[in-house]
Amino acid sequence: ARKTAIKTIDQAGLNNAIQQFYAVEDRFPKDLNELAQKRYVQSVPERPPGSRFVYNPATGDLKIVRQ
């Protein structure tokens, strides 16, 4: 349950930062690192063990998928 909660919080925070970036920059970030470079997040969170971030810069969609 804790892993699911952490995954949900990380994904919600990143999705919020992606939407803020889009509102200000009028485009989605080219990658998640750009969110940190432009200070929309302090840093890109560690991905949950056994998972990876799948980000689509064309649509701003972010998913956390199990490997």
C-alpha positions as CSV (number, residue, x, y, z in Angstrom):
1,A,0.0,0.0,0.0
2,R,2.8,2.4,0.8
3,K,4.5,1.9,-2.6
4,T,1.2,2.6,-4.3
5,A,0.7,5.8,-2.2
6,I,4.3,7.0,-3.1
7,K,3.7,6.2,-6.8
8,T,0.5,8.1,-6.8
9,I,2.0,11.2,-5.0
10,D,5.0,11.2,-7.4
11,Q,2.8,10.9,-10.4
12,A,0.3,13.6,-9.2
13,G,3.2,16.0,-8.4
14,L,4.8,15.5,-11.8
15,N,1.5,15.8,-13.7
16,N,0.8,19.1,-11.8
17,A,4.3,20.4,-12.7
18,I,3.8,19.3,-16.4
19,Q,0.5,21.3,-16.5
20,Q,2.1,24.4,-14.8
21,F,4.9,24.2,-17.4
22,Y,2.4,24.1,-20.2
23,A,0.5,27.0,-18.8
24,V,3.6,29.2,-18.6
25,E,5.7,28.0,-21.5
26,D,2.8,27.2,-24.0
27,R,4.3,23.8,-24.7
28,F,5.0,20.6,-22.8
29,P,8.5,19.9,-21.5
30,K,10.8,18.0,-23.8
31,D,11.6,15.6,-21.0
32,L,11.1,15.3,-17.2
33,N,14.5,16.8,-16.5
34,E,13.4,20.1,-18.1
35,L,10.9,20.4,-15.2
36,A,13.8,20.5,-12.8
37,Q,16.0,22.7,-15.0
38,K,13.3,25.3,-15.1
39,R,12.4,24.9,-11.4
40,Y,8.9,23.5,-11.8
41,V,10.1,20.7,-9.5
42,Q,13.0,20.5,-7.1
43,S,14.2,17.3,-8.8
44,V,12.7,14.5,-10.8
45,P,11.7,11.9,-8.1
46,E,13.2,8.5,-8.0
47,R,11.1,6.0,-9.9
48,P,9.5,3.3,-7.8
49,P,11.5,0.1,-7.7
50,G,10.6,-2.1,-10.7
51,S,9.0,0.7,-12.5
52,R,9.8,3.4,-15.0
53,F,8.4,6.7,-16.1
54,V,6.9,6.8,-19.6
55,Y,6.5,10.4,-20.7
56,N,5.1,11.6,-24.0
57,P,6.3,15.2,-24.7
58,A,3.8,15.6,-27.6
59,T,0.8,15.2,-25.3
60,G,2.2,15.7,-21.8
61,D,1.0,12.3,-20.7
62,L,3.0,10.6,-17.9
63,K,2.6,7.1,-16.8
64,I,4.5,4.9,-14.3
65,V,4.7,1.4,-15.6
66,R,6.1,-1.8,-14.2
67,Q,9.1,-3.2,-15.9
